[in-house]
């Protein structure tokens, strides 16, 4: 792992690619989309459990990292640029308005 540049998206993506290669995920079904969605749902459940059960911030961070790794691996498996998708989506979000919904702020494409 490149310890000098751990904040680089490209470095992170390369680490996830190395993980995929090491475990031959493409060859043995680990890049199949339905399987990956199931793994992401499992990780989201673990994130939820951290929050609802008052687990430590460190454990919450670890579970969020698991989800991020799965998301990056899905971008590898489906051959799309997640970094560019992030910036495209942020540009859209910046154009949206916000409003209070049930006492909490919500930013969305509000449809009437």
N, C-alpha and C positions, 0 to 999 in steps of 0.2 A: 504494500500500500504506500502511496506517495504521501508521506506525513507532512511535507512542506506545503501542500496545496489542498488540504482536506475540504476547503469550502468551495472548490470548483465543481460545478455540475458535471463537467466532463470527467473529472477524476472519480466522482461518485458513480457515474454511469459505467465507467471502465471496471470498477470494482464489482458492480452487479453483473456485468458481462463475464468477468472472470469467474464469478460464482456459478453462473449458468454453464459456462464451458467446463469447469471443474467437475460438476455433477451431471453433465450431459443432459441438461433439462430438455433441450430441443429434441434429442433422440428418444428420450423416454417419457414424453408426455407432459413434462413440467411446464411447457410453454403453451399448452392447450388453454384456450380462453375460458371455457366453462370451469375448468379446474382452478384457474387463477382467480376467477370471481369468487368461487367458494372459499379459497384461502383468504381473500380480502375481507369477505363477510366474517370469517372466523376472527381475523385480526381486529376488525371493527368491534366485534363482540367483546374481545379482550380489552380494548380501549374503554368501552362502555363499562365493563366490570371494574376497571381501575377507578373510574369516576364515581360510579354508584356505590362502590364498596369502600371508598375513601383510601385507596391504595396510594403509595408514595408517588411523588412527582417523577422520581427516577424510573419507576416501573412504567408509568404513563409514557414517559419519553421513549423507553425501549419499545413499547407496543406501537407507538406512532412511527418509530423508525422501521419496525417490521412492515407496516403498511406502506411507507414510502418506498422501501426496497421492492415490495411487490408491485407497486405502481410503476416504478422504473423498469422492473423486469417485464411488465406487460408492454411497455413502450418498446423494449427490445424485441419481445416475441412478435408483436404486431407491426414492427418496423415503422413507428412514427416518432416524431421529435417532441418529446414531452416538454422539454425546455421551451421550444417555440410555442407549443400549445398553451403552456402556462402564460407566456407573455401576451398571446392573442386573447386569452380569456381575461386577463387583468385589464387589457384595453377595453374590452366589452363591459366589465364590471365598473370601471371608472365612469362610464357613461350612464349608469343606472342610478335611479333615485332610491332613497331609503324612506321607510315609514315605520311607525310603531305598530306592531302586531302582537296583541296579547301582552303588552307591557315590555316588549323587547324590540330592539331595532332590527329591521330586516331590509336587506338590499336584494332586489329581485326585479325581474321583468313583470311587474304587477299587471295582471290581466283582469279586466272587469267582467 
